[in-house]
Amino acid sequence: MRRYVLPLALMLNACMPVTPTDTATRANITASTLPPMKTFGAPRPSRPAKSNVDLTNDFIDLSFRLESGRDLPLFTRFENPISVRVTGAPPASLGSDLNKLLHRLRTEAGISISQTAATQPANITIQAVSRAEIRRALPHAACFVVPNIDDISEYRTAKRTPKTNWAIMRERKKLAIFLPNDASPQEVRDCLHEELAQALGPLNDLYRLPDSVFNDDNVHTVLTGFDMMMLRAYYSPELRSGMTRGQVKAKLPGIFGRINPGGNGRQAKFASRTPRAWSQAIQKALGPGATPRERGVAADQALKIATAMGWHDHRRAFAHYANGRILLSSDPKAAQQHFLAADRYYAATPGADLHRAYVATQLAAHAITQGDGDLALLLVGPHIDRAARNENAILLSTLLLLRAEALDLNGRTAEARTVRLDSLGWARYGFGPDWAVRAKLREISSLSPLKKGRT
């Protein structure tokens, strides 16, 4: 289940962790006066550089537990070629994004999956409905996937019944994914990637994974090399629906030895599990319903737990990031120190490069408010291609807009104008309608001391 509103970078349209449930869950563009919307070309995923021992542990933890923490007794997947159809009122962008994703699943994960007509029966139904309909069905979800139904109207009556209970499934045969049709193209695509991945494979999320969509921090928005490897293992011929945890675990060393031979000789890191108390603190700090004081207490508690656990990875960084976000308006200097600490811990974590790009937006924004264009350019420069490689138009357009403001500070106005224009096509894919794009323009422009009082 994809969450709402986790504020990762300058109030970006990301998603917020909420209390986990047993449901596995992440616009139309009218005539515009802005430049044409840009879209990404061929994917450029990075192959995970991990020990096969660690991959085996990750696979088991992802596959035999729900997000709520409830254990699953048996392994389940589709056992025959998989058909997908789209119903409802899909936005224009969904077709091309779905085609690209299905091609990746066939070529990178080796899954036999194809699209069929909306009027034909299918194993997976992707129904595009309004965000209001999704919220009525599952209040804190941006999108979600459920078994054994194919229309959101069915879910209201089947909710909390054996029909939609993942834990009693023996084989996957029919699933439904509900996506918003009135969100930005990127939000729709992000939901598509996460929910289709969970429809096909793992139903859990793990905070310990830095390079995966199966992580409640929602940093990665499209399926990564790690995710495709998990799905390739999921559909390996050695596995089948109905196998127990022990039976699956016994097969995994051979599976990963074949599909990831480079991981055979790597030393295992055995990443520690994430205590539920830390997850709950993060959820309270960045989720809905808490007062500012409660958020601050929760963020501080998350950092204390991370310190006590001896973490020096992305989870420690995320706790610092949460504190920085919460302190940004009340204590900017303290917030800046937390962002700097987050950047240090992310830098020390393999696979957390994209996380650093989000922190860079905060650090660069601060540099711009101080009139330091050189520092802002230095901060955003390394991350622009990284955002593009990860197909994150929201992050990419934000970095480009920050770069334009930094260029303006340095008197390079013609170059700034070109960069700003380039950002708009990506912003249209990331943020959607003109008003949202222009709001982002005004927000970032207001950071510059050259433009105080002009926005």
C-alpha positions in Angstrom: 0.0 0.0 0.0 1.5 3.3 -1.0 1.2 6.0 1.7 0.3 9.7 1.7 2.4 12.7 2.1 5.8 11.9 3.5 7.6 15.3 3.0 10.9 14.2 1.6 12.0 17.3 -0.3 10.5 20.8 -0.2 7.0 19.5 0.3 7.3 17.1 -2.6 4.4 14.8 -3.5 5.7 11.8 -1.7 3.9 9.5 0.7 3.7 9.2 4.5 4.0 6.0 6.6 0.8 5.2 8.6 -0.1 2.3 10.8 0.5 -0.9 8.7 -2.5 -2.9 7.6 -3.0 -6.4 6.1 -3.8 -4.8 2.8 -0.8 -4.6 0.5 -0.5 -1.1 -0.8 1.8 3.9 -3.3 -4.2 13.0 -13.9 -5.3 14.0 -16.6 -3.3 16.9 -18.1 -5.5 19.5 -19.8 -4.4 22.2 -22.2 -1.4 23.9 -20.8 0.6 27.2 -21.4 3.7 25.5 -20.1 6.3 23.5 -22.2 5.3 20.0 -23.2 5.5 17.3 -20.6 8.7 15.3 -20.6 8.9 11.5 -20.0 11.8 9.2 -19.4 13.5 7.0 -22.0 15.0 3.5 -21.5 15.3 2.5 -17.8 18.8 2.5 -16.3 18.5 0.3 -13.2 21.6 -0.6 -11.2 22.3 -4.2 -10.3 22.4 -4.7 -6.5 25.9 -5.4 -5.1 24.9 -7.6 -2.2 25.8 -11.0 -0.7 23.5 -13.8 -1.7 23.1 -14.6 2.0 21.7 -11.1 2.6 19.5 -11.5 -0.5 18.1 -14.7 0.9 17.3 -13.1 4.2 15.7 -10.2 2.5 13.6 -12.5 0.3 12.3 -14.4 3.3 11.4 -11.3 5.3 9.7 -9.7 2.3 7.7 -12.8 1.3 6.5 -14.4 4.6 5.2 -11.3 6.4 2.6 -8.6 5.7 3.2 -4.9 6.4 1.2 -5.2 9.6 3.8 -7.7 10.9 1.4 -10.7 10.5 3.2 -13.8 9.4 2.2 -15.6 6.2 2.2 -19.4 6.4 2.8 -20.2 2.7 4.5 -18.8 -0.3 2.1 -17.7 -3.1 2.4 -16.4 -6.6 0.8 -16.8 -10.0 1.5 -20.2 -11.5 0.5 -19.5 -15.1 1.1 -16.7 -17.6 -0.3 -13.5 -16.2 -2.8 -11.3 -17.9 -3.4 -7.6 -17.0 -6.2 -5.3 -18.0 -7.0 -1.7 -17.3 -10.5 -0.5 -16.4 -12.2 2.6 -15.0 -11.1 6.0 -16.3 -7.3 5.8 -16.8 -5.3 9.0 -17.3 -3.5 9.4 -20.6 -0.1 8.7 -19.1 -1.0 5.3 -17.7 -0.8 3.3 -21.0 2.8 4.1 -21.9 4.0 3.7 -18.3 2.3 0.3 -18.0 3.8 -0.8 -21.4 7.2 0.1 -20.2 6.8 -1.7 -16.8 5.4 -4.9 -18.4 8.4 -4.9 -20.8 10.8 -4.6 -17.8 9.0 -7.4 -15.9 9.3 -9.7 -18.9 13.0 -8.9 -19.7 14.5 -8.2 -16.3 12.4 -10.4 -14.0 11.6 -13.2 -16.6 7.9 -13.0 -15.8 5.4 -14.1 -18.4 3.0 -11.2 -18.2 1.0 -9.3 -20.9 -1.9 -6.8 -21.2 -5.3 -7.9 -22.5 -8.4 -5.9 -23.4 -10.4 -4.2 -20.7 -13.5 -6.3 -21.6 -11.6 -9.6 -21.2 -11.1 -11.5 -17.9 -7.7 -11.0 -16.4 -5.5 -12.2 -13.5 -4.8 -8.6 -12.5 -7.3 -5.7 -13.0 -5.9 -2.2 -12.7 -8.8 0.1 -12.0 -8.3 3.8 -12.3 -10.7 5.7 -10.0 -10.7 9.0 -8.1 -8.6 9.6 -5.1 -11.8 10.2 -3.2 -13.0 6.7 -4.0 -9.7 5.3 -2.8 -9.9 7.2 0.4 -13.4 6.0 1.1 -12.2 2.5 0.7 -8.9 2.8 2.6 -8.6 6.3 4.2 -4.8 6.7 4.3 -3.8 4.9 1.0 -2.8 6.6 -2.2 -3.4 3.3 -4.0 -3.6 -0.4 -3.0 -3.9 -4.0 -4.1 -6.3 -6.7 -2.9 -6.9 -10.3 -3.8 -10.0 -12.0 -5.3 -11.9 -8.9 -6.5 -11.8 -6.8 -9.6 -13.8 -3.6 -8.8 -13.5 -1.2 -5.9 -17.2 -1.4 -5.2 -16.6 -5.1 -4.3 -13.9 -4.1 -1.8 -16.3 -2.2 0.5 -18.3 -5.4 1.2 -15.4 -7.8 1.0 -13.1 -5.8 3.3 -12.0 -7.8 6.4 -13.6 -11.0 5.1 -11.8 -14.2 4.1 -12.2 -13.3 0.5 -9.5 -10.5 0.8 -7.3 -12.2 3.4 -3.8 -12.7 2.1 -2.9 -15.0 4.9 -5.3 -17.8 3.8 -4.4 -17.7 0.1 -2.8 -20.8 -1.4 -2.2 -19.4 -4.9 -2.7 -16.1 -6.6 -5.2 -16.2 -9.4 -7.1 -12.8 -9.3 -6.1 -9.5 -7.9 -7.2 -5.9 -8.2 -5.0 -2.7 -8.1 -6.7 0.6 -7.5 -4.9 3.7 -8.8 -5.9 7.4 -8.7 -6.9 8.9 -12.1 -6.8 12.5 -10.8 -3.2 12.6 -9.6 0.0 13.7 -11.4 1.4 11.3 -14.0 4.3 10.5 -11.7 2.1 9.6 -8.7 0.0 7.3 -10.9 3.2 5.6 -12.2 4.7 5.3 -8.8 1.5 3.6 -7.6 1.6 1.3 -10.6 5.1 0.2 -9.9 4.7 -0.5 -6.2 1.3 -2.1 -6.4 2.0 -4.3 -9.4 5.2 -5.5 -7.7 3.2 -6.5 -4.6 0.5 -8.1 -6.7 3.2 -10.3 -8.3 5.5 -10.8 -5.4 6.5 -9.6 -1.9 3.7 -8.1 0.3 5.9 -6.6 3.0 8.0 -3.5 3.3 11.4 -3.3 5.1 13.0 -0.1 6.3 16.4 -1.8 6.3 16.4 -1.9 2.4 18.0 1.3 1.0 17.6 0.4 -2.7 14.0 -0.8 -3.1 10.4 0.2 -3.5 9.6 -2.3 -0.7 10.5 0.3 1.9 8.1 2.6 3.7 10.4 5.6 3.3 9.1 5.8 -0.3 12.4 7.2 -1.6 12.4 4.9 -4.7 9.5 5.4 -7.0 10.2 2.9 -9.7 11.3 -0.7 -9.4 15.0 -1.0 -8.8 17.6 -3.6 -9.8 17.1 -5.1 -6.4 13.3 -5.3 -6.9 13.6 -7.0 -10.2 16.0 -9.5 -8.8 13.5 -10.3 -6.0 10.8 -10.8 -8.6 13.1 -13.0 -10.8 13.7 -15.2 -7.7 10.0 -15.2 -7.0 9.2 -16.7 -10.4 12.1 -19.1 -10.5 11.2 -22.7 -11.5 12.5 -24.0 -8.2 9.6 -22.3 -6.3 5.9 -22.9 -6.4 2.8 -21.8 -4.5 2.1 -23.6 -1.2 5.7 -24.0 -0.2 6.6 -23.3 3.5 9.1 -20.8 4.7 11.6 -23.6 5.3 11.1 -25.1 1.9 11.6 -21.7 0.2 14.7 -20.9 2.2 16.3 -24.2 1.3 15.9 -23.3 -2.4 17.1 -19.7 -2.3 20.9 -20.2 -2.2 20.8 -22.1 -5.5 18.4 -19.6 -7.0 20.5 -16.5 -6.1 23.7 -18.4 -7.0 22.3 -18.7 -10.5 20.7 -15.3 -11.0 23.3 -13.3 -9.0 26.6 -15.1 -9.3 28.5 -12.0 -8.2 26.9 -12.3 -4.8 28.3 -15.8 -4.0 31.7 -14.5 -2.8 30.5 -11.3 -1.1 30.6 -11.0 2.7 27.2 -10.9 4.3 26.3 -7.8 6.3 23.3 -9.4 8.2 21.5 -6.0 8.6 19.7 -5.8 11.9 15.9 -5.9 12.0 14.1 -2.7 12.6 12.4 -2.5 16.0 8.7 -1.8 15.8 9.2 1.1 18.3 11.4 2.9 15.7 8.9 2.4 12.9 6.1 3.6 15.1 8.1 6.7 16.1 8.8 7.5 12.4 5.2 7.0 11.6 4.1 9.4 14.3 6.7 12.0 13.4 5.8 12.1 9.7 2.3 10.7 9.6 -1.1 12.2 10.1 -2.9 13.2 13.3 -0.1 14.3 15.6 0.5 17.8 17.0 3.8 19.6 16.2 5.0 18.8 19.8 4.1 15.1 19.4 5.9 15.0 16.1 9.1 16.4 17.6 9.0 14.0 20.5 8.5 11.1 18.1 11.3 12.2 15.8 13.7 12.5 18.8 12.6 9.1 20.0 13.4 7.6 16.6 16.9 9.1 16.7 17.5 7.8 20.2 16.5 4.3 19.1 18.7 4.5 16.0 21.6 5.6 18.2 21.0 2.9 20.8 20.8 0.3 18.0 24.3 1.4 16.9 23.0 2.1 13.3 25.2 4.0 10.9 23.1 3.3 7.9 20.2 5.0 6.1 17.8 4.4 9.0 20.0 6.6 11.3 20.1 9.1 8.4 16.3 9.0 8.1 15.8 9.7 11.8 18.0 12.8 11.4 16.1 13.7 8.3 12.8 13.5 10.1 14.1 15.7 12.9 15.4 18.2 10.3 12.0 18.4 8.6 10.2 19.0 11.9 12.6 21.6 13.1 12.8 23.5 9.8 10.3 26.2 10.6 11.0 26.6 14.4 14.8 26.1 14.5 16.5 26.3 11.1 20.0 26.0 12.5 19.2 22.8 14.3 17.4 21.5 11.2 20.5 22.2 9.1 22.7 20.2 11.5 20.3 17.3 11.2 20.3 17.4 7.4 24.1 17.5 7.4 24.1 14.4 9.7 21.6 12.7 7.4 23.8 13.3 4.4 26.9 11.8 6.2 25.0 8.6 7.1 23.5 8.3 3.7 26.9 8.8 2.1 28.2 5.9 4.2 25.4 3.5 3.1 25.7 1.6 -0.2 22.6 2.0 -2.3 21.5 5.3 -0.6 22.6 7.7 -3.3 19.1 8.7 -4.2 18.4 9.5 -0.5 21.3 12.0 -0.6 19.6 13.7 -3.5 16.6 14.4 -1.4 18.8 15.8 1.4 20.7 17.9 -1.2 17.5 19.8 -2.0 17.2 20.9 1.7 20.9 21.8 1.9 20.8 23.7 -1.4 17.6 25.5 -0.4 19.4 26.7 2.7 22.4 27.8 0.7 20.2 29.8 -1.6 18.5 31.6 1.3 22.0 32.6 2.4 22.8 34.0 -1.0 25.5 31.3 -1.6 25.0 30.3 -5.2 28.3 28.5 -5.5 27.5 26.2 -2.6 24.0 25.5 -4.0 25.4 24.6 -7.4 28.0 22.3 -5.7 25.2 20.6 -3.7 22.7 19.9 -6.5 25.2 19.1 -9.3 26.0 15.5 -8.5 22.3 14.6 -8.1 20.6 15.8 -11.3 21.6 12.7 -13.3 20.9 10.5 -10.3 17.3 11.8 -10.2 17.0 11.2 -14.0 18.4 7.7 -13.7 15.8 6.9 -11.1 13.0 8.4 -13.2 12.0 10.8 -10.5 10.6 13.9 -12.3 9.5 15.6 -9.0 13.0 15.4 -7.6 14.6 16.2 -11.0 12.5 19.3 -11.6 13.2 20.5 -8.0 16.9 20.1 -8.4 16.8 22.0 -11.7 14.8 24.8 -10.2 17.2 25.1 -7.3 20.1 25.2 -9.8 18.4 28.0 -11.7 18.0 30.1 -8.6 21.7 29.5 -7.8 22.7 30.5 -11.3 20.6 33.7 -10.9 22.5 34.4 -7.6 25.8 34.2 -9.6 24.6 36.5 -12.3 24.3 33.8 -14.9 20.7 34.8 -15.8 20.6 33.4 -19.4 21.8 30.0 -18.2 19.3 30.2 -15.3 16.5 30.8 -17.8 17.4 27.8 -19.9 17.7 25.5 -16.9 14.4 26.8 -15.5 12.7 26.1 -18.8 14.1 22.6 -18.9 12.7 21.9 -15.5 9.1 22.7 -16.5 8.6 19.7 -18.7 9.7 17.4 -15.9 7.6 19.3 -13.4 4.5 18.7 -15.5 5.1 15.0 -15.3 5.9 15.2 -11.6 3.5 17.7 -10.3 0.7 17.6 -12.9 -1.5 20.6 -13.6 -0.2 24.1 -14.3 -1.3 25.4 -11.0 0.9 22.8 -9.1 3.9 23.5 -11.4 3.6 27.2 -10.9 3.2 26.8 -7.1 6.5 24.9 -7.1 8.1 27.7 -9.2 6.9 30.3 -6.7 8.0 28.3 -3.7 11.6 27.8 -4.9 11.9 31.3 -6.3 10.9 32.7 -2.9 14.0 31.2 -1.4 16.3 33.7 -3.2 17.2 36.9 -1.4 17.2 38.6 -4.8 13.5 38.0 -5.1 12.2 38.8 -1.6 8.9 40.6 -1.9 8.5 39.7 -5.6 6.7 36.4 -5.2 
